Amino acid sequence: MKLHALTSGHRPSLFGAWLHFEVSFVVWLLIGALGVVIAQDFALSATQKGFLVAVPLLSGALLRPVVGPCADRFGAKRVGLGILGAAGAALLCGWLFGHSYARMVGVGLLLGSAGASFAIALPIASRAYPPRHQGLAMGIAATGNSGGILAVWLAPRLAEQVGWHGVFGLMLVPVVLTAAVFAMVVRDRAPAAGGGGPSFRILCRERDMRRLCGFYAVTFGGFVGFSSFLPIWFHDQYGLDVMTAGAVTALCAAAGSLARPAGGYAADRGDGSRLLCGGLLGAGGLCLFLACLPPVFWAAPAAVAALCLLGFGNGVVFQTASMRYLDSMGTASGLIGAAGGLGGFVLPFGFGLFRDVTGTFASGFLLFALLAGVAAWRANSAPGAMPDAGHH
């Protein structure tokens, strides 16, 4: 990567977008990171565990297509500050009132506001850089999903010191600081008259938008769903303690986060269809291997590799989105991000449900491998679904 690619745009805005997404991602995945200790406190079944950690992913998915058009219409900076305020309110509720399973489900719904940061950070990064470097810029901003690393690594350790309720209170500090930095450094484009591009309804009818949503439901849905559920899987399947399960999951999340800008950069210069197809086939094959429930010393590196490939696919998908929907990136990222969030909701809930129904986690891995294979076939066989960067 050449230095001029990073200096060609407004770097403070890129930093602000990244920070917003980073801290919001920590908040969004906080219940998943604390899922083992919360489940022990409330004596939850596998289905209840899966549903609880999936609820923030569902509500975040539902909010993204609302937040995206609002960012196009009212300005991403203003809406982004509102999201941080809502995330702070959710953390306050978890800290002071999260004393039952039902209440924590409600807190999870509120935490979905943090998941909507996606529809803020990526449009800001996209508009801060020229088209030829947008894949790289949005890939860098989207490494904010490394907040998942911080969540699964730090949250269990902090919970040992202050209790899991106290972790929600401590998270208020970085949220407030992020709001201050974001307000100071981000240069927002003036809101466009009439909403800034094609409407939500028009974009939903576009074939290419539906394809991108489908691809992202698998790549990002897989990344965030596994990031939320792997601590529970490593604990329940292999008997790892909370700290070790969190550390292994943090390594998986790190691989996916770091691979995302590489995917965007590669798609800036190569054939997005082939890149995405290869990544999905690789991730699907690794999930077939994990369905055999191998020993943990094989399962852990396979999970790391699978999330690395899914993160790479995330970057490829959004490089294409940035080229096609520059003038309505808030709305487009909201729609595509919603599909990814819905995929993330289905994965942990499905894993928990299938575990209770079949008695094994293998069924969940088999289903995801099938979905990844179908998505790979679509990426390879649908002309124009993932165009080369050179076509723009």
LINMOJO-V385559 format. One record per residue. N is the residue number from 0. BURIAL is b if it has 24 or more other C-alpha atoms within 12 Angstrom, else e. Layout:
# LINMOJO-V385559
N|BURIAL, N|BURIAL
This chain:
# LINMOJO-V385559
0|e, 1|e, 2|e, 3|e, 4|e, 5|b, 6|e, 7|e, 8|b, 9|b, 10|b, 11|b, 12|b, 13|b, 14|b, 15|b, 16|b, 17|b, 18|b, 19|b, 20|b, 21|b, 22|b, 23|b, 24|b, 25|b, 26|b, 27|b, 28|b, 29|b, 30|b, 31|b, 32|b, 33|b, 34|b, 35|b, 36|b, 37|b, 38|b, 39|e, 40|e, 41|e, 42|e, 43|b, 44|b, 45|b, 46|b, 47|b, 48|b, 49|b, 50|b, 51|b, 52|b, 53|b, 54|b, 55|b, 56|b, 57|b, 58|b, 59|b, 60|b, 61|b, 62|b, 63|b, 64|b, 65|b, 66|b, 67|b, 68|b, 69|b, 70|b, 71|b, 72|b, 73|b, 74|b, 75|b, 76|b, 77|b, 78|b, 79|b, 80|b, 81|b, 82|b, 83|b, 84|b, 85|b, 86|b, 87|b, 88|b, 89|b, 90|b, 91|b, 92|b, 93|b, 94|b, 95|e, 96|e, 97|b, 98|e, 99|e, 100|b, 101|e, 102|e, 103|b, 104|b, 105|b, 106|b, 107|b, 108|b, 109|b, 110|b, 111|b, 112|b, 113|b, 114|b, 115|b, 116|b, 117|b, 118|b, 119|b, 120|b, 121|b, 122|b, 123|b, 124|b, 125|b, 126|b, 127|b, 128|b, 129|e, 130|b, 131|b, 132|b, 133|b, 134|b, 135|b, 136|b, 137|b, 138|b, 139|b, 140|b, 141|b, 142|b, 143|b, 144|b, 145|b, 146|b, 147|b, 148|b, 149|b, 150|b, 151|b, 152|b, 153|b, 154|b, 155|b, 156|b, 157|b, 158|b, 159|e, 160|e, 161|e, 162|e, 163|b, 164|b, 165|b, 166|b, 167|b, 168|b, 169|b, 170|b, 171|b, 172|e, 173|b, 174|b, 175|b, 176|e, 177|b, 178|b, 179|e, 180|b, 181|b, 182|b, 183|e, 184|e, 185|b, 186|b, 187|b, 188|b, 189|e, 190|e, 191|e, 192|e, 193|e, 194|e, 195|b, 196|b, 197|b, 198|b, 199|b, 200|e, 201|e, 202|b, 203|e, 204|e, 205|e, 206|e, 207|b, 208|b, 209|b, 210|b, 211|b, 212|b, 213|b, 214|b, 215|b, 216|b, 217|b, 218|b, 219|b, 220|b, 221|b, 222|b, 223|b, 224|b, 225|b, 226|b, 227|b, 228|b, 229|b, 230|b, 231|b, 232|b, 233|b, 234|b, 235|b, 236|b, 237|e, 238|e, 239|e, 240|e, 241|b, 242|b, 243|b, 244|b, 245|b, 246|b, 247|b, 248|b, 249|b, 250|b, 251|b, 252|b, 253|b, 254|b, 255|b, 256|b, 257|b, 258|b, 259|b, 260|b, 261|b, 262|b, 263|b, 264|b, 265|b, 266|b, 267|b, 268|b, 269|b, 270|b, 271|b, 272|b, 273|b, 274|b, 275|b, 276|b, 277|b, 278|b, 279|b, 280|b, 281|b, 282|b, 283|b, 284|b, 285|b, 286|b, 287|b, 288|b, 289|b, 290|b, 291|e, 292|b, 293|e, 294|e, 295|e, 296|e, 297|e, 298|b, 299|b, 300|e, 301|b, 302|b, 303|b, 304|b, 305|b, 306|b, 307|b, 308|b, 309|b, 310|b, 311|b, 312|b, 313|b, 314|b, 315|b, 316|b, 317|b, 318|b, 319|b, 320|b, 321|b, 322|b, 323|b, 324|b, 325|b, 326|b, 327|b, 328|b, 329|b, 330|b, 331|b, 332|b, 333|b, 334|b, 335|b, 336|b, 337|b, 338|b, 339|b, 340|b, 341|b, 342|b, 343|b, 344|b, 345|b, 346|b, 347|b, 348|b, 349|b, 350|b, 351|b, 352|b, 353|b, 354|b, 355|e, 356|e, 357|e, 358|e, 359|b, 360|b, 361|b, 362|b, 363|b, 364|b, 365|b, 366|b, 367|b, 368|b, 369|b, 370|b, 371|b, 372|b, 373|e, 374|b, 375|b, 376|b, 377|b, 378|b, 379|b, 380|e, 381|e, 382|e, 383|e, 384|b, 385|b, 386|b, 387|b, 388|b, 389|e, 390|e, 391|e
